[in-house]
Amino acid sequence: MLRFPPAKINIGLFVTHKRDDGYHDLETIFYPVYSCKDALEIVPAEGKTTQLYITGLPVLGAATNNLVMKAYELVEGFVGKPLDPIDIYLHKSIPMGAGLGGGSADGTYMLRMLNDYYQLGLSLETLLEMSLSLGSDCPFFLNDQPQFATGRGEQLSPIELNLAAYEIRFIIPNIHVTTKTAFQHILPKPASYDLRKLEVLDIENWKHYVVNDFETTIFKVHPELQHKKQQLYDEGALYAAMTGTGSVIYGIFKKGDR
């Protein structure tokens, strides 16, 4: 069984409130980007235990701590008995620590694949609960459709946003931004724009209304990222921004513009 977990970008990202549980409430749009994707395959195991094999871009940490394995453990725990062992092959094309949600996509896709592979019949509600335990943005990857997200990122509602007429280009700096760094100096405040209205706002006007609150703090630590953003505008981007807590900067261009 082979699937291709896509990357996602944040279009706008407002940090609106710090919660008592230590998390922050957000308002953002998650948008899937299928031109940037990992490859995830599961096959019957050659040995007696489940193993994860990773190729492609480097992945920090032990394989046992990868969200793909965490997803396997979650499903096995929910079923309440050992699953038939499988070999898992993960080829990474989405960089880590970039704000593109690669790890979250991989973990959530593994939940979906295991449900199909073992014919478990897990409900969407169950998969949602499991995915949320993997990460705040994981529920988005249960359907990969553009979503307006609130709460920790898990409260999702579909939004009619179609960027098929545009090209999304990335600048991927060799910078790893930690979540701690991103939130360290963030000042929560009400969203300055209702992102649910984005679908009726001309894309050339997005830069006047749609911001990523983390740029304020991250650009101070890594000013070169602000230069990368300006570089995309200089190249003709209609809109450019950092995605998530960074460090990837993306630009939206009319197709054919070079």
Secondary structure, 3 states (H helix, E strand, C coil): CEECCEEEEEEEEEEEEECCCCCEEEEEEEEEEEEEECEEEEEECCCCCCEEEEEECCCCCCHHHCHHHHHHHHHHHHHCCCCCCEEEEEEECCCCCCCCCHHHHHHHHHHHHHHHHCCCCCCHHHHHHHHHHHCCCHHHHHCCCCEEEECCCCEEEECCCCCCCEEEEEECCCCCCCHHHHHHCCCCCCCCCCHHHHHHCCHHHHHHHCCECHHHHHHHHCHHHHHHHHHHHHCCCCEEEECCCCCCEEEEEECCCC
